Amino acid sequence: MVDSTITDFAKGRTALFLGGSNFIEYPQYSIIGTGSESIGSGDVTLTTSNDRQAFTKITFPSASGIIFQTDWNASEISGIQLTEWGIIGSKTGLTGSIWTHHNIAGITFDGTNELRIVETLIVI
């Protein structure tokens, strides 16, 4: 099981969208990191951000769901011990407010592995 949370930032942005606000900060990237602190709904960044990639694929499996897929090739992920990831909006670099935050015990990438993150969000 993966520890995960939808952040307060994501909830607030969703409410603004539903209310007709024309905000620009919508999810565009997966972001990965090597931090080890516990996660909470008030998180706005990963503990330690290392890289981000634009979504490779976005699908809508239902009227209330969305799936974000992001891929890293072996050279892009080499040397990382992945312990956290999330999705982030359109800010540049490794900063900006995260929409989700996930923690795992850790996976070390040695240059022979690729990484695919598939994140499903369902509005209930």
C-alpha positions, 0 to 999 in steps of 0.5 A: 500500500502506498501512503498518499494524499490529495493536498489542500491546494488541489481541493482549493483549485478544484473548488475554484474551477467548479466556481468558474475561476480562470486559474492557470495552475492545473496538473501537467507534470509528475514530480519525484523525490527522495525525501522521507518525511511523513505526508499531509494534506497541507503539503505544498512541495515534496520533501526533496524534489529531484526531477519532473516530467510532463504527463506522457498520457492523460485518459478519462476512464469515466465521467468522474475520473482522470488517469495521469501517466508519466514515464522516465527512461533508464538514463533519466532515472538512474541514481535516484532512490525514489521515496516520494512523488506527486503531481504538480501544476505549470510552474517551472523547475521543481517548485510549485504547489503539488496536487498529490503526495505519495511516499514509499519505502524506496526503490533504487534505480541503477540505470537499467530500470525505467519508471512509469507512474500511473496516478488515478484521481476520482471525484466522489 
